[in-house]
Amino acid sequence: MTTELVAPSTPSPGVAHDMQLELTGMTCASCANRIERGLNKLPGVEATVNYATEKASVRAADGGQLDADALIAAVQKAGYGAAVVVPREVSAASTAPLATPVDELAPLRQRLIISAVLTVPVLLMSMIPALQFMNWQWLALTLASPVAVWGAWPFHKVALHNARRFIASMDTLISVGVTAAYLWSLYALFFGDAGMPGMTMTLQFFGRPEGGAHEIYLEVAAAVTVFILLGRYLEARAKRSSREALDALLDLAARDAAVLRDGVEVRVPVGQLQVNDRFVVRPGETIATDGVVIEGTSSVDNSLLTGESLPVDVELDSRVVGGTINVGGRIVVEASRIGADTELARMGRLVEEAQTGKAEVQRLADRVSGVFVPIVFVLALVTLLGWMLIGGSVEIAFTAAVATLIIACPCALGLATPTALLVGTGRGSQLGILIRGPQVLERTRRIDTIVLDKTGTVTTGQMTVTAVVPVAGVDGDRMLALAAAAEDGSEHPLARAVVDHARAAGIALPVAEGFASHAGAGVTAVVEGHALAIGRASWLHEAWAIEVDAALIATHEDAGATPIVVAIDGAVAGVIVLADTLKPSSALAIERFRALGLDPVLLTGDNVGAARSVGSALGIDDVRAGVTPAGKLDVIRQLQADGHVVAMVGDGVNDAAALAAADLGIAMGGGTDAAMAASDLTVVSGDLLVVVDAIRLARRTLRTIIGNLFWAFGYNVAAIPVAMLGLLNPLLAGLAMAFSSVFVVTNSLRLRGFKPAAR
């Protein structure tokens, strides 16, 4: 039977340690700054507002609690709306029919289209004297008035709202500029000479001394409105596009699962899954949540989650991740993590957290934009008075002042960092690269040394048998069969490697009796009447007085392998040699680290022989062996004391302290939660080549941010003096200002084309 699918109720958090707010009413970076200042005035609150994502990330200082009502009230006091964000991992569990998506851009698109249709005739008549028929200016007024009033109403509304609070924003600049151009035109038409029959105009880049009340600026009021609306529309579209990668990541989650209840499959929403529930995944279905395969074999497509192109084989005891797709046979999975604890949910949170942070360069831009608007009003007033004091006409003074107001809008400053972060982190999530925040990007530029943990990072972390070496007169297969039978009772990784090797060779294992494990030393058992002792040479000598050829052991250890001695009936029968194998991509990754200007350092707790063997295979000269977890931290600090900026790559609990201490911590995806929590970057696939791609992507995203900010700053610094000198028509100023924002967003969207390096 199948249960009815019911969407879970939405939680309504009242207090929490941290939360996100969805913001409404923001129109520029100044709005974001105002909300951020208002939230941070609350006691014990640390808030960051992101204009591009329209969200506020709020944390309680010193482990306190946040009051959602107080936060929303603070946002409303600043003149904006807010609501607590419901976690996506909760809402994604619903299997209710999806509502038709609302086109949030429709009202803005409608306003833009109508305004553009009305503005084009005004522009053509104002710029081309041949089209200026008798009394054409009155038709221009009729067409331009709805644009200057209704089309620009979003700007006027915000400006009026701000005026009541004695504050100004970029919308204030736009509103004042459009209003001034429109009111001047009304004055010239009704009280000056512009309303006279036969009046003609041509497009001017700056005012004419004989102008004054003969000139109208209806085309400026209308066209500037259209250009700004076009910029806002393209900006909104780009912001929506840049969020698609994150939305696609979160939408990977399955909506329901076929849970086994008393041997019967019952389909339930994933929100009702519990840890240890067993559910069936058929070919083509999405795995509902993280778990372990307890029945069946298959292949799983991890590409949407990790960026890996080839499916991964899974069998009994294999770990699988929710959101990946079963492309092989039927498997039964036992759930190990659900809801907010799953890998997919954690990835989504990391990406969102990264997008709400701010780099130091953006904080500088925020401080500038916070005082920029009042300065622009002062500059516009200085321009107006200055031209009049030096004998310029009122028309020239007015043209320069309005152009200064319009050209100076620093919208691009507010978009420079958030849009690049949105696209960069979204593209990273598609490739299995999680970037914690913009501060991480700044660190990637400075690192010159990369410290690599050996086991699980450059090697597979799985011991395999590389050689079976019997002594003279002993049959190798017979020795392996007896040893594997004795080791079959142990869960030690070395023991499992011996057993797996024997079975893979088709050797039947006899039954062992009297099995005993000796922690950290070896095992003993009786197999087919023979007493076996298998383990370290020193243990065999100390506990059983069995002499082992030290040279034989040293030879294998010097080669980086781990030899275990097999003794049968008190005599050495041979040695089984095991080693941790290199990942196929490790050597190429080391080459590419060097190409990025990074010096590799190999760090491991293994013996010197094993460490040097791996270092030699990878071409790493700086190899540090026998290092304890505390010692790894000391190595990082010593390198930093020597003037190096250090990145650390690791995957285990014993790497967590070093990852946290490094200037840039990079966790491999197959590792522990402790390592991932301490890291700045996480590579989901565990492939060292993806670490190279992660550093490349982070550096390219940072370059994009810096390029955006350089353009935004440079544009304003260069354009304002030109406008103040009367060398810029307000019409062209509006076009240039809109283009500035569009350029920044478009430049950021280029990150969507980032491609991993060739394998």
C-alpha positions in Angstrom: 0.0 0.0 0.0 1.0 3.6 -0.4 0.4 6.4 2.2 -1.1 9.7 1.3 1.6 12.4 0.8 1.1 15.3 3.1 3.4 18.3 3.2 4.9 19.0 6.7 4.0 22.2 8.4 6.3 25.2 8.2 8.2 26.0 11.4 8.0 29.5 12.8 11.2 30.2 14.7 10.9 32.7 17.5 14.4 32.6 18.9 17.6 31.0 17.6 21.4 31.4 17.6 21.4 32.5 14.0 18.9 33.0 11.2 18.3 34.5 7.8 15.8 37.2 6.9 14.3 37.6 3.5 14.2 41.4 2.8 11.9 43.4 0.6 11.9 47.0 -0.6 15.7 47.3 -1.2 16.5 49.1 -4.4 20.2 49.8 -4.0 23.3 49.1 -1.9 22.5 52.1 0.3 19.3 50.4 1.3 21.3 47.3 2.3 23.7 49.4 4.3 20.9 51.1 6.1 19.3 47.8 7.1 22.6 46.4 8.2 23.3 49.3 10.4 19.8 49.1 11.9 20.2 45.4 12.7 23.7 45.8 14.2 22.4 48.5 16.6 20.4 45.8 18.4 22.3 44.4 21.4 24.1 41.1 20.8 23.4 41.1 17.1 25.9 40.6 14.3 24.3 41.1 10.8 25.4 41.1 7.2 23.0 42.2 4.5 23.5 41.1 0.9 21.9 43.3 -1.7 22.2 40.7 -4.5 20.5 37.9 -2.6 18.1 40.2 -0.8 18.9 38.4 2.5 20.3 39.3 5.9 22.4 36.8 7.7 22.1 37.4 11.5 24.1 35.8 14.3 23.8 36.2 18.1 27.1 37.4 19.6 28.6 35.4 22.5 26.3 32.5 22.0 23.1 34.4 22.8 19.6 34.1 21.3 18.0 36.1 18.5 14.4 37.4 18.7 12.9 37.2 15.2 10.2 39.7 16.0 12.8 42.3 17.2 14.9 41.7 14.1 11.9 42.2 11.8 10.9 45.3 13.7 14.4 46.8 13.3 14.2 46.2 9.5 10.7 47.8 9.4 11.9 50.8 11.4 14.5 51.3 8.7 11.7 51.4 6.1 11.8 47.9 4.6 10.1 44.5 5.0 11.5 41.3 6.4 10.5 37.7 7.0 12.4 34.7 8.5 13.7 32.4 5.9 12.3 28.8 6.1 15.2 26.3 5.5 15.0 24.8 2.1 15.7 21.3 3.5 12.3 21.5 5.3 10.3 22.9 2.4 11.9 20.5 -0.1 10.3 17.6 1.7 6.9 18.5 0.6 5.4 16.4 -2.2 2.4 18.6 -2.7 1.9 19.7 -6.3 4.2 22.5 -7.2 2.4 25.9 -7.7 2.9 27.7 -10.9 6.0 29.8 -10.5 5.4 33.5 -10.1 7.2 35.8 -12.6 8.7 38.3 -10.2 10.0 40.3 -13.1 6.6 40.8 -14.8 5.7 44.2 -13.1 9.1 45.6 -13.8 9.1 44.3 -17.4 5.6 45.8 -18.0 6.7 49.2 -16.6 9.8 49.1 -18.8 8.0 48.2 -22.0 5.3 50.8 -21.6 7.8 53.5 -20.7 10.1 52.6 -23.7 7.2 52.7 -26.2 6.3 56.2 -25.0 9.9 57.4 -24.8 11.1 56.4 -28.3 9.0 59.1 -30.1 10.1 61.7 -27.6 13.7 60.8 -28.2 13.4 60.9 -32.0 11.5 64.2 -32.1 14.0 65.8 -29.7 17.1 64.6 -31.6 16.0 65.0 -35.2 14.9 68.5 -36.3 13.2 67.0 -39.4 10.7 65.3 -37.2 9.9 68.5 -35.2 6.6 69.5 -36.7 4.6 72.5 -35.5 3.9 72.3 -31.7 5.7 68.9 -31.5 6.9 69.8 -28.0 3.3 69.5 -26.6 3.1 65.9 -28.0 6.5 65.2 -26.4 5.1 66.5 -23.1 2.0 64.3 -23.4 4.1 61.2 -24.1 6.9 61.9 -21.6 4.7 62.8 -18.6 3.5 59.2 -17.9 7.1 58.0 -18.1 8.5 60.7 -15.8 5.7 60.2 -13.2 4.4 56.6 -13.5 7.5 55.0 -15.1 9.8 56.6 -12.5 7.4 56.1 -9.6 9.5 53.3 -8.0 12.3 55.9 -7.6 10.0 58.7 -6.5 8.4 56.4 -3.9 11.6 55.5 -2.3 12.9 59.0 -2.5 9.8 60.3 -0.7 10.0 57.5 1.9 13.7 58.4 2.5 12.9 62.1 2.7 10.5 61.6 5.6 13.4 60.0 7.5 15.9 62.6 6.4 18.0 60.1 4.5 19.0 59.8 0.9 19.8 56.8 -1.4 20.7 56.2 -5.0 16.9 56.3 -5.8 16.9 59.8 -4.4 19.6 60.8 -7.0 17.6 59.3 -9.8 14.3 60.8 -8.6 15.7 64.3 -8.2 17.5 64.2 -11.6 14.3 63.0 -13.4 12.1 65.4 -11.5 14.4 68.4 -12.1 14.5 67.7 -15.9 10.8 67.3 -16.0 10.0 70.4 -13.9 12.5 72.5 -15.9 10.7 71.4 -19.1 7.3 72.4 -17.6 8.7 75.8 -16.7 10.3 76.3 -20.2 7.0 75.3 -21.9 4.5 77.3 -19.8 6.6 80.3 -18.7 9.5 80.4 -21.2 9.9 80.4 -25.0 9.9 76.6 -25.4 6.2 76.4 -25.8 6.2 78.8 -28.8 5.2 77.3 -32.2 8.2 76.5 -34.4 10.5 75.7 -31.5 13.3 73.3 -32.6 16.0 71.4 -30.7 19.1 69.2 -31.5 20.9 66.7 -29.2 23.6 68.6 -27.2 26.4 67.1 -25.2 26.5 70.3 -23.1 24.5 73.4 -22.7 24.5 76.5 -25.0 24.9 80.0 -23.6 21.9 81.2 -25.6 19.8 78.4 -24.2 17.9 78.8 -20.9 14.1 78.9 -21.0 14.2 77.9 -24.7 15.3 74.4 -23.9 13.2 71.5 -22.7 14.5 68.2 -21.2 11.6 65.9 -21.6 13.7 63.4 -23.5 16.2 63.4 -20.6 13.4 62.8 -18.0 11.9 60.0 -20.1 15.0 58.4 -21.5 16.9 58.4 -18.1 13.9 56.6 -16.6 13.9 54.0 -19.3 17.6 53.4 -19.1 17.5 53.0 -15.3 14.5 50.7 -15.6 16.3 48.7 -18.2 19.4 48.5 -15.9 17.2 47.3 -13.0 15.5 44.7 -15.2 18.7 43.3 -16.6 20.2 43.4 -13.1 17.2 41.5 -11.7 17.4 38.9 -14.4 21.1 38.4 -13.9 20.6 38.0 -10.1 17.9 35.4 -10.8 20.2 33.6 -13.2 23.1 33.7 -10.7 21.0 32.0 -8.1 20.0 29.1 -10.4 23.0 27.0 -9.5 22.2 27.1 -5.8 18.5 26.4 -6.5 19.5 23.5 -8.7 21.7 22.1 -6.0 18.9 22.3 -3.4 16.3 20.9 -5.8 18.3 17.7 -6.2 16.6 16.4 -3.0 14.1 13.6 -3.6 10.6 14.3 -2.6 9.6 10.8 -1.3 11.1 7.4 -0.6 10.0 3.8 -0.7 10.5 2.8 2.9 10.4 -0.9 4.0 7.9 -1.4 6.8 7.4 -5.0 7.9 8.7 -6.1 4.5 6.3 -3.9 2.6 7.3 -0.8 0.6 5.5 2.3 1.8 6.1 5.5 -0.1 6.5 8.5 2.3 7.7 12.1 2.0 11.4 12.4 2.8 10.5 14.7 5.7 9.1 11.6 7.5 12.3 9.5 7.1 14.0 8.6 10.4 17.6 7.5 11.0 17.9 3.7 10.5 14.9 3.6 8.2 15.5 1.2 5.3 14.3 2.3 1.8 14.4 0.9 -1.7 16.1 2.8 -4.6 15.4 1.5 -8.0 17.3 2.3 -11.2 16.8 5.9 -12.3 15.5 7.0 -8.9 17.1 9.7 -6.7 18.5 8.5 -3.4 16.3 10.1 -0.7 18.9 10.7 2.0 22.4 9.8 3.2 22.9 6.2 4.1 24.7 2.9 3.8 23.9 0.2 1.2 22.7 -3.0 3.0 21.4 -4.9 0.0 22.2 -5.1 -3.7 24.9 -3.6 -6.0 24.6 -0.7 -8.4 26.3 2.4 -9.8 25.5 5.9 -8.6 25.7 9.1 -10.7 27.3 11.7 -8.4 27.9 14.3 -11.2 25.3 16.8 -10.1 26.7 16.8 -6.6 30.4 16.3 -7.0 31.1 17.2 -10.6 32.5 13.7 -11.3 31.5 12.5 -14.7 31.7 8.7 -14.2 29.2 6.7 -12.1 30.6 5.2 -8.9 30.1 1.5 -8.1 28.4 0.8 -4.8 27.9 -2.5 -2.9 27.3 -3.8 0.6 28.4 -1.2 3.2 29.1 1.5 0.6 28.1 5.0 1.7 25.7 6.9 -0.6 24.6 10.5 -0.5 21.1 11.9 -0.8 20.4 13.7 -4.1 22.5 11.4 -6.2 20.9 9.1 -8.8 20.9 5.3 -8.9 21.8 4.3 -12.5 22.4 0.6 -12.0 20.5 -2.1 -10.1 18.0 -2.1 -7.2 19.6 -1.3 -3.8 18.3 -1.1 -0.2 19.8 1.8 1.8 19.7 2.3 5.6 19.3 6.0 6.4 22.2 7.4 8.5 21.4 11.2 8.2 18.2 13.0 7.5 17.0 16.6 7.0 19.4 19.3 7.9 22.2 16.8 8.7 22.5 15.5 5.1 25.4 16.2 2.8 23.1 18.0 0.4 21.6 20.3 3.1 25.1 21.0 4.4 26.3 22.0 1.0 23.3 24.3 0.5 24.0 26.0 3.8 27.7 26.5 3.0 26.9 28.0 -0.4 24.3 30.4 1.0 26.6 31.4 3.9 29.3 32.1 1.4 27.0 34.4 -0.6 25.9 36.4 2.4 29.4 37.3 3.5 31.5 40.3 2.5 35.1 40.6 1.4 37.2 43.4 2.8 37.2 45.1 -0.6 33.4 45.1 -0.5 33.3 46.6 3.0 35.4 49.5 1.7 32.8 49.9 -1.1 30.0 49.9 1.4 31.6 52.6 3.5 32.1 54.7 0.3 28.5 54.2 -0.9 27.2 55.1 2.6 28.5 58.7 2.3 28.5 58.9 -1.4 24.9 60.1 -1.9 25.1 63.2 0.3 28.5 64.1 -1.3 26.9 63.9 -4.8 24.1 66.3 -3.8 26.8 68.7 -2.5 28.7 68.3 -5.8 25.6 68.9 -7.9 24.9 72.1 -5.9 28.5 73.2 -6.2 28.2 72.6 -10.0 25.0 74.6 -10.3 26.3 77.6 -8.3 29.8 77.4 -9.8 28.6 77.7 -13.4 26.3 80.6 -12.5 29.1 82.4 -10.6 31.5 82.2 -13.5 28.9 83.6 -15.8 27.4 80.5 -17.4 23.8 80.4 -18.4 21.1 78.9 -16.2 20.7 76.2 -18.8 24.4 75.2 -18.7 24.4 75.2 -14.9 21.2 73.1 -14.8 22.5 70.6 -17.4 25.8 70.0 -15.6 24.0 69.7 -12.2 21.4 67.2 -13.4 24.1 65.2 -15.3 26.2 65.1 -12.1 23.2 63.7 -10.1 22.5 61.0 -12.6 26.0 59.9 -13.6 27.1 59.5 -9.9 24.7 56.8 -8.9 27.0 54.1 -7.5 24.7 51.2 -8.1 27.6 49.2 -9.5 29.4 49.4 -6.2 26.6 47.5 -4.5 26.6 44.8 -7.1 30.3 44.3 -7.6 30.9 41.6 -4.9 27.5 39.9 -4.4 26.9 39.1 -8.1 30.4 37.6 -8.5 30.0 35.6 -5.3 26.6 34.4 -6.4 27.9 33.1 -9.7 31.3 31.9 -8.4 29.9 29.9 -5.5 27.0 28.6 -7.6 29.4 27.4 -10.2 31.6 25.9 -7.5 28.6 23.9 -6.1 28.1 22.4 -9.6 31.7 21.2 -9.6 31.6 19.9 -6.0 33.5 22.9 -4.6 32.2 24.6 -1.5 33.6 28.1 -0.7 32.7 29.3 2.7 32.8 33.0 2.0 34.5 36.0 0.3 37.3 36.1 2.9 38.4 32.8 1.6 38.8 34.2 -1.9 41.2 36.9 -0.6 43.3 34.2 1.1 43.7 32.1 -2.1 45.4 35.0 -3.7 48.1 35.2 -1.1 49.0 31.5 -0.4 52.4 30.3 -1.5 52.7 26.9 0.3 50.3 24.0 0.3 50.6 21.3 3.0 49.1 17.9 2.0 48.1 15.2 4.5 49.2 11.9 3.0 46.5 9.3 3.9 43.2 9.9 2.2 44.4 13.0 0.5 47.2 12.1 -1.9 46.6 8.4 -1.3 43.4 6.3 -1.3 43.6 5.7 2.5 42.8 2.0 1.8 45.5 -0.6 2.4 45.9 -3.3 -0.2 48.2 -6.3 -0.4 51.1 -5.6 -2.8 53.1 -8.8 -2.2 53.0 -12.2 -0.5 56.6 -13.3 0.3 56.9 -16.9 1.7 60.1 -18.2 3.1 61.9 -21.0 1.3 59.9 -24.3 1.3 56.5 -22.7 2.1 53.7 -22.5 -0.5 52.6 -18.9 -0.9 48.9 -19.7 -1.6 48.7 -22.1 1.4 50.3 -19.4 3.7 47.9 -16.8 2.4 44.9 -19.1 2.9 45.8 -19.8 6.6 46.7 -16.2 7.3 43.4 -14.9 5.8 41.4 -17.5 7.7 43.0 -16.2 11.0 42.5 -12.5 10.0 38.9 -13.1 9.0 37.8 -12.6 12.6 39.4 -9.1 12.8 37.9 -5.8 11.8 41.3 -4.1 11.5 41.9 -2.5 8.1 45.1 -4.5 7.5 43.2 -7.7 8.3 40.4 -6.9 6.0 42.9 -6.1 3.2 44.4 -9.6 3.6 41.1 -11.3 3.6 39.8 -9.3 0.5 43.0 -10.1 -1.3 42.7 -13.9 -0.7 39.1 -14.0 -1.7 39.8 -11.9 -4.9 42.5 -14.5 -5.7 39.8 -17.3 -5.5 41.3 -18.9 -2.4 38.8 -20.8 -0.2 39.3 -19.9 3.5 39.3 -22.7 6.1 37.6 -22.3 9.4 39.6 -20.7 12.2 39.3 -21.5 15.9 40.4 -19.8 19.1 40.7 -16.4 17.5 42.2 -13.7 19.6 43.0 -10.1 18.7 46.0 -8.3 20.4 45.4 -4.6 20.1 48.0 -2.8 18.0 50.1 -5.9 17.6 48.4 -8.7 15.7 46.1 -11.8 15.9 46.4 -15.4 16.9 44.2 -18.4 15.9 44.2 -22.1 15.2 43.5 -23.1 11.6 43.4 -26.7 10.5 45.4 -27.7 13.5 48.1 -25.1 13.0 48.8 -22.3 15.5 49.1 -19.0 13.7 50.4 -15.7 15.0 50.2 -12.8 12.5 51.4 -9.2 13.2 54.3 -6.9 13.8 57.8 -8.4 13.9 58.6 -6.9 17.3 55.5 -8.4 18.8 56.3 -11.9 17.5 59.7 -11.6 19.0 58.6 -10.2 22.3 55.5 -12.3 22.9 56.4 -15.5 21.1 60.2 -15.5 20.9 60.0 -15.9 17.1 63.0 -14.5 15.4 62.3 -12.4 12.2 64.8 -11.3 9.6 65.2 -7.6 10.3 66.7 -6.9 6.9 63.6 -8.3 5.2 61.3 -6.0 7.2 63.5 -3.0 6.8 63.5 -3.5 3.0 59.7 -3.2 2.7 59.4 -0.4 5.3 62.0 1.7 3.4 59.9 1.3 0.3 57.0 2.8 2.1 55.1 -0.5 2.7 53.7 -2.1 5.8 54.9 -5.8 6.2 53.1 -8.2 8.6 54.8 -11.4 9.5 53.0 -14.8 9.4 54.2 -17.4 11.9 52.9 -21.0 11.6 53.6 -23.3 14.5 56.2 -21.0 16.0 58.2 -20.5 12.8 58.2 -17.6 10.3 56.3 -18.7 7.2 56.6 -15.5 5.3 55.6 -11.8 5.0 52.5 -10.2 3.6 53.2 -6.7 2.3 50.5 -4.0 2.3 50.6 -0.4 1.1 48.4 2.6 0.8 48.2 3.3 -3.0 48.4 6.8 -4.6 45.3 8.3 -6.0 45.6 8.4 -9.8 45.3 12.1 -10.0 47.8 13.0 -7.3 51.0 13.4 -9.4 49.3 15.7 -11.9 47.7 17.7 -9.1 51.2 18.4 -7.6 52.4 19.7 -11.0 49.4 22.0 -11.2 49.9 23.3 -7.7 53.4 24.3 -8.7 52.0 26.0 -11.8 49.8 28.1 -9.5 52.9 29.2 -7.6 52.4 26.8 -4.6 55.2 24.8 -3.0 53.9 21.4 -1.8 54.7 20.0 1.6 53.8 16.3 2.5 52.8 15.7 6.0 52.0 12.3 7.6 52.1 10.3 10.8 53.5 7.3 8.9 57.1 6.1 9.1 59.9 7.9 7.2 60.1 5.1 4.6 56.5 5.3 3.7 56.5 9.1 3.6 59.6 9.3 1.4 58.3 6.7 -1.0 55.2 8.7 -1.6 57.1 12.0 -1.7 59.4 10.5 -4.3 56.6 9.2 -6.5 54.9 12.7 -6.4 58.1 14.7 -6.8 57.7 16.4 -3.4 61.0 17.3 -1.7 59.7 18.6 1.6 58.4 15.5 3.3 57.7 15.4 7.1 57.0 12.0 8.6 56.0 10.7 12.0 54.0 13.9 12.7 51.3 13.7 15.4 48.0 15.7 15.2 49.6 18.3 17.5 52.7 18.2 15.4 50.7 19.0 12.3 49.5 22.2 14.0 53.1 23.0 14.9 54.3 22.5 11.3 51.6 24.9 10.1 52.6 27.5 12.7 56.3 27.1 11.9 55.7 27.7 8.2 53.7 30.8 9.0 56.4 32.0 11.3 58.9 31.6 8.5 56.8 34.0 6.4 54.8 31.6 4.3 51.0 31.9 3.7 49.9 28.3 4.1 47.0 26.2 2.7 46.4 22.9 4.3 44.6 19.9 2.7 43.3 17.1 4.9 40.4 14.8 5.6 40.6 13.4 9.1 39.8 14.4 12.7 43.5 14.6 13.3 43.7 17.3 10.6 41.0 19.6 12.0 43.4 21.7 14.2 45.8 22.2 11.4 43.0 23.1 8.9 41.7 25.7 11.3 45.2 27.2 11.9 46.1 27.3 8.2 45.5 30.5 6.3 43.4 28.5 3.9 41.9 25.1 5.1 40.8 22.7 2.4 38.9 19.6 3.4 38.5 16.5 1.2 34.9 15.5 0.8 35.3 11.9 1.8 36.6 13.0 5.2 35.2 13.7 8.6 32.7 16.4 9.7 35.4 17.8 12.0 37.7 18.4 9.1 35.0 20.0 7.0 33.8 22.2 9.9 37.4 23.5 10.3 38.0 24.2 6.6 37.5 27.2 4.4 37.0 25.2 1.2 35.5 21.7 0.8 36.1 19.5 -2.2 33.1 17.0 -2.2 34.6 14.5 -4.6 37.9 13.9 -2.7 39.9 14.3 -5.9 43.1 16.3 -5.4 42.8 17.8 -9.0 39.5 19.4 -7.9 41.5 21.2 -5.1 43.5 22.7 -8.0 40.2 23.8 -9.7 38.9 25.1 -6.3 41.9 27.4 -6.0 41.6 28.5 -9.6 37.9 29.2 -9.3 38.4 31.1 -6.0 41.2 33.2 -7.6 39.2 33.9 -10.7 36.1 34.9 -8.6 38.3 37.3 -6.6 39.7 38.8 -9.8 36.2 39.3 -11.1 35.2 41.1 -7.8 38.3 43.3 -8.0 37.6 44.1 -11.7 34.0 44.9 -10.9 35.0 47.3 -8.1 37.7 48.9 -10.2 35.2 49.6 -12.9 32.6 50.9 -10.5 35.0 53.2 -8.6 36.8 54.2 -11.8 33.6 55.0 -13.6 32.3 57.3 -10.9 35.7 59.0 -10.3 36.1 59.7 -14.0 32.6 60.5 -14.9 31.7 63.0 -12.2 34.3 65.7 -13.2 33.2 65.3 -16.8 29.5 65.9 -15.8 30.5 68.8 -13.5 32.3 70.5 -16.4 29.1 70.4 -18.5 30.6 68.0 -21.0 27.9 65.4 -20.6 24.3 65.4 -21.6 22.0 64.0 -18.8 20.6 61.7 -21.4 24.0 60.1 -22.0 24.6 60.2 -18.2 21.6 58.0 -17.6 22.6 55.6 -20.3 26.2 55.3 -18.9 24.9 54.8 -15.3 22.6 52.0 -16.4 25.4 50.4 -18.5 27.7 50.5 -15.5 25.4 48.2 -13.5 24.8 45.9 -16.5 28.5 45.7 -17.1 29.2 44.6 -13.5 26.5 41.9 -13.6 27.4 40.6 -17.0 31.1 40.5 -16.1 30.2 38.3 -13.1 28.1 36.0 -15.2 31.2 35.1 -17.2 32.1 32.9 -14.2 29.4 30.5 -15.2 31.7 29.5 -18.0 34.5 28.4 -15.7 35.7 24.9 -16.7 37.8 22.4 -14.8 41.3 21.9 -16.0 41.8 19.0 -18.4 42.4 15.7 -16.7 
